[in-house]
Every structure is written in structure tokens, then in C-alpha cells.
Amino acid sequence: MNSTAFDDILAPSSAPSPAEHARARRALLLLAAVCALPVLASYLAYYVWQPSGRANYGELIGPSPLPRTALPPAADQQPLAAADFDGLWTLLYAGPAECAAACAEALHTLRQVRLAQGKDSRRIGRVWLQTGAGNAATLPAEDADGLRIGRLEAGTAQAWLAALPDAASGAHIYLIDPLGNAMMRFPPRADAARMVKDLQRLLKYSALGR
């Protein structure tokens, strides 16, 4: 083997060319678009191509990305992290830990709306963000089962509440899409039957979690 060939073997491989960088970037963008397409399609079908006379019950508020920082856990649960929202349509309520009547009603509604989806209920998560520093109330076992709980403390509350309009009032239930964006809120003391219909339509057009 001559010295030139030997030097070629030992030489480090050349850096990627600008064209290779561009191809790699296009591939990443395409992958991101493919991942987001199911959620985008459900939004379009739900809000743009609606048959005349049909109106959604929930109010569109976003999409507004939730913070990626984990929240301290409540009771014996694990910290509430962004991964808990990935791949699920999540019903979320933010309210005082003491959980008076309005809070208890909202958390019960989360459970009822989820159960009403039948076989699609596995595609729905439930979250309670506890506000304030009070002691957490004890929930009925059926409403507590499967409910994820995180505590909004001084270092995290502002960013989370900013993504959830008027959440500090404890009046609304929110819907989080499978990419972790707050995208809808329901009126105070929401009508569970009308929430069920909204969610049914979104699940129909979204392939995520099937």
C-alpha cells in the first residue's frame, strides 16, 4: 500500500457538506410534521369543516404549550411531568387543595366525561393541579382512581397558570391535546353531556392513542 492510500485511511472523515446539513434538517422537519399531523387534522375537522348548525361547547384557547418543568407530587404520587400529557387528550382542573363543593363537582365531572367515552376512555387522562398551600381534601375513591395530581407552588405556578386562562379562579375545566398544549376550556359548572359530545368529535378525528 502506498503512503497516499495509507494517509487516506488514517485521515478523519470529512465534515458533512452544507447540502447534507440541509437534507438532515428537512428530514427532521418532515418527522415533526408527521407527528403533529393527527392533532392538526382533528383541529381542522372540528373547527373549520363543521356542518352548518353545529357549534362546539368548549371555548378554543390555544394551542398554548404547557411548561415542561415537572410539578411536585401530591400524596404518594410521582411528580407530574410533561410526559404525563403525551399521547393523551387530558381533562385538567386547577383548584384549591382543600377542594370545596365546586372543586369536588369538577373532579367528578372529569371522571364522568372520561367514562362516557366507552372504549376510547383509555385515550383520556385526568389531572388536578392543586393551588394554594392548604391540606389536600380526601376525594371519593371512584373520583381519585386514576387521577394524576400535581401541586402548583411559588416557583411553578405562574408559568402553568399563564397557559391556562383564568385557571386561578378554579372555575374551568381545560382540555390538553396529545402534544401537551392547552387548547380548550369549558364554562364554569360545565354541562358534562355537552363536554362528552365535544370530546367524542375530537377523538373521532384524532388517530393518536388508538
N, C-alpha and C positions, 0 to 999 in steps of 0.2 A: 504494500500500500504506500503510495507516495505521500509526501508530507502535506500536500494541499488537502487531500482527502481526509487525512488524519485530523488536520485542524478543523475541517468542516464538522466532523463527528463531535469534537470536544466543544465547539462553539455553542453558546446558548441559543435556543430557538429565537427567531426574530419576534419582536413585539407585534401584536395584532395591528393590521393596517386600519386606516380610517374607514374603509369600506366594510371590514369585518366588524368594527365597532358599531357601525350603522345597522348592519344586519342583526347583530345581537340586541340592539336597542329596539328595533322593530319587532323582534320575536317576543321580547318582554312586554311591550305594549299590547301585542296581539293576545298574549296569555292573560293579561289583566282585563282586556275587553271581554274575552270569553268567560272569565269568572264573573264579571259584573252583568253579563247579558241576561241571565234569568231574572234578576231583580229588576233590571231596566224594563224588560218585557212586561213584567207584572204591573209596573207603574204605568206604562203606556196603555195597556189594556184596561186598567182600572180607571185612569183619569182622563185619557184622551179619546179612546174609541168607545165611549159609553153610549148605549142605546138611549134614544130620547126618552125623557121622563124618569131616568134613573139617576139618583144622587147618592153619593156616599154620606154616611152618618158622621164619621170621623173627619176632623179638620187636618188637611195637609200642612205640615210644619217644616219640612226639610227638603231633602235629607240633611240632617245635621249630625256629623260624626260624634259618637260618644268618646270621652277620653280613654286613652289606652292604659292608664295607670290603674292598678288593682286597688280595690277598696278593702278596708279591714273587715274581717268576718264578724258575723253575729252568732252568738251562742256557740255551738260546736261545729259550725260550718267552716268550709275552706274560704280563703279570701275570694272576693268576687272579682274576676278578671275579665278582660275583653274577650277571651276565648269562650266565655260562657254565653256570649251572644252569637258566635259564629255559626252559620248554617241553620239558625232557627229564627222564626218570627216570634219575638218576645213581647209579652204584655208586661208593662212595668208601671209600678205605682211608687211615688215618693211621698212619704208622710211621716209624722212623728212616731218615734219608737213606742210611745205609750199606747198608741192606736185606739183612739176613741171610736165612736159609732161610725162616722164617715169612713174612717180608715178600714175598719172591720168589714164594712159593706163593700168597699172597693176590692179588698183582697178576696172576698168571697166571689165577687163578680169575675175576677181573673180566673178562678177555678172553673166557674160555671161556663164561661165562654170557651175555655180550652176543651172541657169535656164535650161540649156541644158539637165539636168538630169531628167526633167519631174517630175513624181510623187515622185521620190527619192530626189528631191531638198530639201525636209524638213529634210533630214538626213545630210545636209551640212551646216556648219556655215562659216561666213566670218569675218576676223579680220584684222584690220590695226593697227600695232604698230608704233606710231609716234616717230621718233627720232629727236633729236635737240630741241632747245628751242624757235624756231620761232613760229609765229602765224599760226594756222591751216588754210589751204585753205578751201574754200567753194566748196563742191563737187556737181555735178549734183544730183538732188533729187533721180533719179532712182538708182544711184550707192550708195548713202548714206543710202537708205532704208534698214533696217535690218543689216547694217554693225556695228559690235562692234569695238570700238576704245579704245586703252589704250596708255598711254604716258610712254616712256622709259626715266626715269630720272636717275640722278647720282647714286642713291642707288640701282637701279634695273637693269639698262641697261646691266651691264657686265654679270650677270648670264643669262639673257634672250638671249643675243647675242651669248653666248657660246654654247647654244643649237641649234642655227640656223647658220650654217656655212656661212660666208661671208654676213650675213644679213646687216651689216653696210654699204655695198655698195649700198643698195637699188635696186639691180638688179634682185633678185629672188623672186618667189612665192613659198611658202612652204606648204606642206600638213601635218596636225597634225592628228594622229589617235584618235579613240574614248576614249583611255586611257590617252590622254594628252602627247603623245610622238611625237616629230618631226621625221618623217620617210621618207620624200621625198622632193626634191627641183626641181624646173623646171628651164630651161635655161633663161637667160635674154631675154626680149621681147618674152615671151613664145608663142607658137602656141596654141591658145585656142582649136582648133579642136582636137589636139593630147592630150591635157590635159583632154578634155572631155572623150576620149577613155580610158585613164588610170584610171580615176575616175569611169567610168562605170564598168570596170572589178573589181575594189576593192569593189564597192557596191554590185556587183553580188555575191561575195563570203563572204561578211560580213553580218551577221544577225542583227547586232546592229542598233537600231533605226527603225526597220521595224514595 
